[in-house]
Amino acid sequence: MPNSNSSSSSIAEIWREKVKGTLINPNTLLATDYMNHFNEVMMLVEMLPDMTDILPDCVGWQSKTYPEHFFQIGLDYGPLSAEAYRHVPSSIKVPFELTVAQLNAVIHLTVKRAAATIVIDALDEMRRSFSAGTIAMRKLSETLSGIINGSKQTIDQADIDAIMDASNDDTGPASTAPNGSQDDIDKLFG
């Protein structure tokens, strides 16, 4: 019976050779182009305090898996990148997927909080509390980019929670909610 570790190593080596000369990192089998999926919505979210009319674009953003992104973007190496993802070593894929999940959650929570302050016309409160979400998004984005480029460092969920909770204290949007209803907020998220 063949050793599964040597089989996995040889598969990884085959894929490292396949991706040479592309924008796919041969060590991680991941491409930084996936960051564009997040960079676009992060840019929109960061503009929300000054351009509340883009809220529907932020609310409408849908997360995509790594393969979905690469199958849909139309780059010449997209299908190869999506296929290579199946062979990313678990020591890279696990922290990568964890960080993607955390980043998706922070984006959605930040948009939801922004929507709540817009609905109740509490823009001053949004400006004060909004930075927590953008700080967490930037940190997670940097971490994700690092993983794609070979770092194995992640951010502990408790650290993310602490950043996000800092904006939900007694001076944050939750304390001003009497002017808006949960139904109004829920309507934004369909």
C-alpha positions as CSV (number, residue, x, y, z in Angstrom):
1,M,0.0,0.0,0.0
2,P,1.5,3.4,-1.0
3,N,2.3,6.0,1.6
4,S,-0.3,8.7,1.4
5,N,2.1,11.4,2.6
6,S,4.5,10.7,-0.3
7,S,1.5,10.5,-2.7
8,S,0.3,13.9,-1.4
9,S,3.9,15.3,-1.8
10,S,4.2,14.1,-5.4
11,I,0.7,15.5,-6.3
12,A,1.7,18.9,-4.7
13,E,5.0,18.8,-6.7
14,I,3.1,18.1,-9.9
15,W,0.9,21.1,-9.3
16,R,3.8,23.3,-8.4
17,E,5.2,22.6,-11.8
18,K,1.8,23.1,-13.5
19,V,1.5,26.6,-12.0
20,K,5.0,27.9,-12.8
21,G,5.0,30.9,-14.9
22,T,1.5,32.0,-13.9
23,L,0.3,34.3,-11.2
24,I,-0.4,31.3,-8.9
25,N,2.1,31.0,-6.0
26,P,3.8,27.7,-6.6
27,N,4.4,27.2,-2.8
28,T,0.7,27.7,-1.8
29,L,-1.0,27.0,-5.1
30,L,-3.1,30.2,-4.4
31,A,-3.3,33.4,-6.4
32,T,-3.6,36.9,-5.0
33,D,-6.2,37.8,-7.6
34,Y,-8.8,36.3,-5.1
35,M,-8.1,39.4,-3.0
36,N,-9.9,41.6,-5.6
37,H,-13.1,39.9,-4.6
38,F,-12.8,41.4,-1.2
39,N,-11.0,44.6,-2.1
40,E,-14.0,45.8,-4.2
41,V,-16.5,45.5,-1.4
42,M,-14.1,46.8,1.3
43,M,-13.6,50.0,-0.8
44,L,-17.4,50.4,-1.0
45,V,-17.9,49.8,2.7
46,E,-15.2,52.3,3.6
47,M,-17.0,54.9,1.5
48,L,-20.4,54.3,3.1
49,P,-20.1,57.0,5.8
50,D,-19.8,59.7,3.1
51,M,-21.9,58.0,0.4
52,T,-24.8,56.3,2.0
53,D,-26.5,55.8,-1.4
54,I,-24.1,53.0,-2.1
55,L,-25.6,50.9,0.7
56,P,-27.5,48.7,-1.7
57,D,-24.3,47.8,-3.5
58,C,-22.8,46.8,-0.1
59,V,-25.8,44.9,1.0
60,G,-26.0,43.1,-2.4
61,W,-22.4,41.9,-2.3
62,Q,-22.2,38.1,-2.3
63,S,-19.2,36.2,-1.0
64,K,-17.6,33.7,-3.4
65,T,-15.5,30.7,-2.8
66,Y,-12.0,30.7,-4.3
67,P,-13.0,28.3,-7.1
68,E,-16.2,30.3,-7.8
69,H,-14.2,33.5,-8.1
70,F,-11.7,32.0,-10.6
71,F,-14.3,30.3,-12.7
72,Q,-16.2,33.5,-13.1
73,I,-13.6,36.2,-13.6
74,G,-12.4,35.2,-17.1
75,L,-8.7,35.3,-16.6
76,D,-6.6,32.9,-18.7
77,Y,-5.3,31.2,-15.6
78,G,-8.6,31.2,-13.8
79,P,-9.6,27.6,-14.5
80,L,-6.1,26.4,-13.6
81,S,-6.2,28.3,-10.3
82,A,-9.6,26.9,-9.4
83,E,-8.4,23.4,-10.2
84,A,-5.1,23.8,-8.3
85,Y,-7.2,24.8,-5.2
86,R,-8.2,21.2,-4.8
87,H,-4.6,20.4,-4.3
88,V,-3.7,23.1,-1.8
89,P,-2.1,21.4,1.2
90,S,-4.3,21.3,4.2
91,S,-1.7,23.2,6.3
92,I,-2.4,26.1,4.0
93,K,-6.0,25.5,3.1
94,V,-7.3,25.3,6.7
95,P,-6.0,28.8,7.8
96,F,-7.0,30.2,4.4
97,E,-10.6,29.1,4.6
98,L,-10.8,30.1,8.3
99,T,-9.6,33.6,7.4
100,V,-12.0,33.8,4.4
101,A,-14.9,32.9,6.7
102,Q,-13.8,35.5,9.2
103,L,-13.5,38.2,6.6
104,N,-16.9,37.4,5.1
105,A,-18.5,37.6,8.5
106,V,-16.8,40.9,9.4
107,I,-17.9,42.4,6.0
108,H,-21.5,41.3,6.5
109,L,-21.6,42.5,10.1
110,T,-20.1,45.8,9.2
111,V,-22.6,46.3,6.4
112,K,-25.4,45.3,8.7
113,R,-24.3,47.8,11.4
114,A,-23.9,50.5,8.8
115,A,-27.4,49.8,7.4
116,A,-28.8,50.0,11.0
117,T,-27.3,53.5,11.5
118,I,-28.5,54.7,8.1
119,V,-32.0,53.5,8.7
120,I,-32.2,55.4,12.0
121,D,-30.3,58.4,10.6
122,A,-27.5,58.0,13.1
123,L,-24.6,58.9,10.8
124,D,-22.5,60.5,13.5
125,E,-22.7,57.3,15.5
126,M,-21.8,55.3,12.4
127,R,-18.7,57.4,11.9
128,R,-17.6,56.8,15.5
129,S,-18.2,53.1,15.5
130,F,-17.6,52.2,11.8
131,S,-13.8,52.1,12.1
132,A,-13.9,48.8,14.0
133,G,-15.3,47.0,11.0
134,T,-12.9,48.6,8.6
135,I,-9.9,47.9,10.9
136,A,-10.9,44.2,11.3
137,M,-11.5,43.9,7.5
138,R,-8.0,45.4,6.8
139,K,-6.3,43.1,9.3
140,L,-8.1,40.0,7.9
141,S,-7.3,41.1,4.4
142,E,-3.6,41.4,5.2
143,T,-3.7,38.1,6.9
144,L,-5.4,36.4,3.9
145,S,-2.9,38.0,1.5
146,G,-0.1,36.7,3.7
147,I,-1.5,33.2,3.6
148,I,-1.7,33.3,-0.2
149,N,1.9,34.3,-0.2
150,G,3.1,31.6,2.3
151,S,2.5,32.9,5.8
152,K,0.7,30.5,8.2
153,Q,-0.4,33.2,10.6
154,T,-4.1,33.8,11.3
155,I,-6.1,36.1,13.5
156,D,-7.7,34.6,16.6
157,Q,-11.5,34.9,16.5
158,A,-11.4,36.4,20.0
159,D,-9.3,39.3,18.7
160,I,-11.7,39.9,15.9
161,D,-14.6,39.9,18.3
162,A,-12.9,42.3,20.6
163,I,-12.3,44.8,17.7
164,M,-15.9,44.5,16.5
165,D,-17.4,44.7,20.1
166,A,-15.4,47.9,20.7
167,S,-17.9,49.7,18.5
168,N,-21.0,48.3,20.0
169,D,-20.6,49.9,23.5
170,D,-23.0,52.4,25.1
171,T,-22.2,55.1,22.5
172,G,-22.6,52.9,19.4
173,P,-25.5,52.6,17.1
174,A,-27.3,49.9,19.2
175,S,-27.9,52.5,21.9
176,T,-29.7,54.8,19.4
177,A,-32.0,52.2,18.0
178,P,-35.4,53.5,19.3
179,N,-35.8,55.7,16.1
180,G,-35.6,52.6,13.8
181,S,-37.2,49.2,13.9
182,Q,-35.6,45.8,13.5
183,D,-38.1,45.3,10.6
184,D,-36.6,48.2,8.7
185,I,-33.2,46.8,9.1
186,D,-34.3,43.3,8.2
187,K,-35.9,44.6,5.0
188,L,-32.5,45.7,3.8
189,F,-31.2,42.2,4.0
190,G,-34.2,40.6,2.3
